[in-house]
Each structure stands twice: as C-alpha cells, then as structure tokens.
Amino acid sequence: MDIGHRLKQMRVRQSLTLEELASRSELTKGFLSQVERNLTSPSIATLTDILEALGSSLGEFFGEEKPEQIVFRKGDFFLDERDDYSVHWIVPNTQKNEMEPILLEIPAKSRSFSVNPHNGEEFGYVLEGTVSLEYGGKSNTVRRGETFYLKGRDEHYISNKGNKTARVLWVSTPPIF
C-alpha cells in the first residue's frame, strides 16, 4: 500500500493544505510532506494522529475499500408508486451523496409531492409531456426537452395538466426526496 499517496488523497479531498494538516496533527509541514512523498514512514502512533486529524482511523485506512459503483442498471432502481405519481429512485442510497436524482412519472391530470423550502437547489429536465412547475406563487410551463433550475427557498411541486403521462428527470442538492 502506498501510504503517502493515500494520505495525500485524503488531505486533498478535504481541501486541506499541508500546513493545516500539520497544525491539526501537531506535526511539521516538512515531515508530512516527506510522508506523502514516501521519503519517510510514520510510526503507528504518528499515523494514528494524522488519520485522526483527517477524521479517519487505522481500521478505515487499512480496510479494504469497496469499489464505488458508478453505473446503475434497471435492476438497481427502486420504484415507489403512489396514487398520483411514481418515483423511480435511479441511483440507490443517494442520501449519502451531494445530489439526488429521481425519475418522476406524473399521469395526466395529476401532480407530484410538494417539496418544502430547503437550503438547496434543484434541476429538472422534462423527458416526456408538458408540466407546470408551481414555484413562488407562479405557474411555469416546462415542455419536453426543456429544463428548470431553482433554489429551494419556496414550497414547490410539479403538475401535469395534459392528457398523457409526463416524465421528468429531477435532481436535488442536497438530497431531499
């Protein structure tokens, strides 16, 4: 295992400079630089201090990393059918991620769930049909091939006033669905 490289990856992922990590771990910037370049090896106690400063542990650091799933197939999806709409959870377990995509199907003359105000942003792409985005006291028509992008400041929902099912790819950050 390339301990130095792995420590550097952890530090960079957290947007920490060597100086910040040095301060948190009570080590010198020069020593940490040598560790990251594999010019020296830390003792177990020192490695524990570095990992604690990075919010990790020896067990996590040396544990086998599960490969991150980046492609999701239909068998991975979860369907939540409601009376007025269906939600296809197209990326499982997204609550741990920074954004959450769903595929929303709204039958004719129906509407989606209401989304309460939140500190986030949302994006939608209408795949089929025409929908009305009810946001901020206004109704906005969004047709097939068009998109919407909004801040989550106001309660909002999507309605389908048409005669055929509408399908919308809807992405929220942070996860709220």
N, C-alpha and C positions, 0 to 999 in steps of 0.2 A: 504494500500500500504506500502511495506517495503522500505521506502525512503533511508535508509542507504545502503541496499543491491543494490538498483538500482543505487545510486551514485557510489558505488564501481565498479559495472559492467561498467558504463560509463567511469570511470577513467582507468580501466584495459584495456578496448577496445582501448583506445587512448595511451596505453603504458606509462602512467604517473605514477610516484611514488607519494606517499603521500606528500613528500617534494616538488616536482614540482607543484602539485596542490595547496599546501599551499602558495607557492610563487606567483602563478598566481592569487589566490583569496585573497591574503593578510590576510590569516588566519593561525593559527598554525597547525602544523602537528598533535599534540596531539588532538586538537579539531576535526579536520577532521576524525581522527581515531575513536574517540568516536561517531561521527555522523554515520560513516559507520557501526559501531557495534551496532547502535541504543541505545547507552548509554545516548545520549543527542539528543535533537531535535533542528535544526537550526530555527531561526526566518525566516520569509518570505524574509526579506532583505538579510539575510546571505545566504539562499538557492538560491536566485537570483544571488548573487555574485559567488557562487560555480558553478551554471549552466552556467553563462556567461564564466567562466574560462574553462568550458568543451565544450564551443561552442553551448550551448543549451539555452532554455528559460523555464519559468514556464509552458507556454502553451504546449510546446512539451513534457515536463517532465510528466505533469499530463494528457496529451491527451491519448486517447485510442490507444494503439499500434495495428496496423493491423497485423494479423498473417502472418509470412513470408512464401511465397509459396516455397516449396522445391521439389515438384513433379510436372512435367509438362506433360500433356497428348496431344495427337494429336490435340485436339481442341484448345490448347493454341498456337500451332505452327502457323507461318506465312510463306507463300510460295511466293518467289519473282522469277518469271520465266523470264529469259532473252533469247535472241536468242541462245547464245552459252552455257548456263549453267543455273542451278536453285539453288537458295539458300533457304534452309529451316532454318528459324530462330527458333531453337528448345528450346530456353529459351527467353521469351519475355523481353523487356526492359533491356537488359544486359549492355547498356551504363553506367548504374549506378554501375555496378559491376566491379570487378578487372579483370575478364576474360570473353571472349565472345565465346561461341561455336556455330558453324553452321554445318549443314549437306549440303555438296556441291555435286551436281549431274552434271557430265560433260558428255554429249553424245559423241559417237565415233567421233574422228577427230575434237574435239573442245578444247577450253581452257577456263580457269577461267579468272576473272578480274585480273589486275595487282595490287599488293599491293606495295605502295610507301614505301621508307625507313621510319622507325619509331623507337622510343626507346622502344622496347618491345620484346617479344618472342612469338613464335608460335609452336604449336604441331599439327600434323596430323596423323590420323590412316586411312589407306585405307581399307574400308569395302568390296568393290567390284571392280574388274578390276585392271588395272595397270596404273599408271600415271607417268608423268615426272615432277619432281619439278625443275623448272628453277630458279636458285638462284646463285648469284655471278658469272654470266657468264658461269655456268656449268649446265648440264642437269643430274639430278639424278633420276634413275628409282626406283619407290617405288611400290611394288606389294601388292596384297591382303594380309592382316594380318601383314603388315609391317608399320612402323611409320617414321615420320620425326620430327625433333626438330631444330629450327633455331632462331637466333637473327634477328631482323628486320632491320639490317643495310643496306641491299641492296634491290632494287626492285626485286620482285619475283612473280611467278604465277605457276599454275599447268596446264599441258596439258594432254589430253587423245589421244594418238596416236593409240589406239586399235580400235577394231571393235564393242565393246559393251560399254554401259554406265558405267562410274566409279562413285563410291560413296566414299566420303572422309569426315570423322568427323574432323573438323578443329577448333582449339581453339587458340584464340589470347589473349594476355595480354599486355597492356591494350586493351580494346575493340577498334577495328579499322574497322570492316566490315561495 
